[in-house]
Each structure stands twice: as C-alpha cells, then as structure tokens.
Amino acid sequence: MHLVTFLYAATVARLSELRREADRGDSPVPTAVIIAGLVAAGIAVTALVMTKATTWMNGIPNQ
C-alpha cells in the first residue's frame, strides 16, 4: 500500500508542477512543420541534382 501512496503522491506533485509552469516554450507542432518543410526541400533539391547529373552523364558520347 505504501507504493501506491507514493506513486499517487508523486503523480499529484508532478501534475501540480506542470500546471504551475505556464511558460513551457513553443509548441512542438511548428518545429515539426519546419522540419518537414526542410526535408521536402532537401528531397526536391536532391531529385533536381540527380536529374541534371543523369542528363549530363547521358550527354557524354560513348567511344
């Protein structure tokens, strides 16, 4: 029974700490959106470079 009481007290204390700290920084959603945008831009740049390189390599005459 002591363990249950301890867990209950720890949970209540942690929840009160979370409620007390009003300024917890920015939401993680805008950060995730920025990261997703950077990943999409990176994929687009990589695809563009690969296409240009393939076109350039195919333009080299064979001997």
C-alpha positions in Angstrom: 0.0 0.0 0.0 3.0 2.3 0.6 4.0 2.0 -3.1 0.5 3.0 -4.3 0.5 6.0 -1.9 4.0 7.0 -3.1 3.0 6.8 -6.8 -0.1 8.8 -6.1 1.8 11.5 -4.3 4.5 11.6 -7.0 1.8 11.9 -9.7 -0.1 14.6 -8.0 3.2 16.6 -7.3 4.3 16.3 -11.0 0.9 17.4 -12.3 0.9 20.4 -10.0 4.4 21.3 -11.2 3.2 21.1 -14.8 0.2 23.3 -14.1 2.3 25.8 -12.3 4.8 26.3 -15.1 2.7 28.4 -17.6 5.5 29.3 -20.0 6.8 26.0 -21.3 8.1 27.3 -24.6 6.8 26.9 -28.1 4.6 24.1 -29.2 6.4 21.3 -31.0 4.0 21.5 -33.9 5.6 24.5 -35.7 9.0 22.8 -35.2 7.7 19.6 -36.8 6.3 21.6 -39.7 9.6 23.4 -40.3 11.5 20.1 -40.2 9.0 18.5 -42.7 9.4 21.5 -45.0 13.2 21.3 -44.8 13.0 17.6 -45.6 10.7 18.2 -48.6 13.1 20.9 -49.9 16.1 18.6 -49.5 14.3 15.8 -51.4 13.4 18.2 -54.2 17.0 19.6 -54.4 18.4 16.0 -54.4 16.0 15.0 -57.2 16.8 18.0 -59.3 20.6 17.5 -58.9 20.2 13.8 -59.7 18.2 14.6 -62.9 20.7 17.2 -64.0 23.6 14.8 -63.4 21.9 11.9 -65.2 21.2 14.2 -68.2 24.8 15.4 -68.2 26.2 11.9 -68.0 23.9 10.6 -70.8 25.1 13.5 -73.0 28.8 12.2 -72.9 29.5 10.4 -76.1 30.5 6.7 -75.9 33.7 5.6 -77.6 
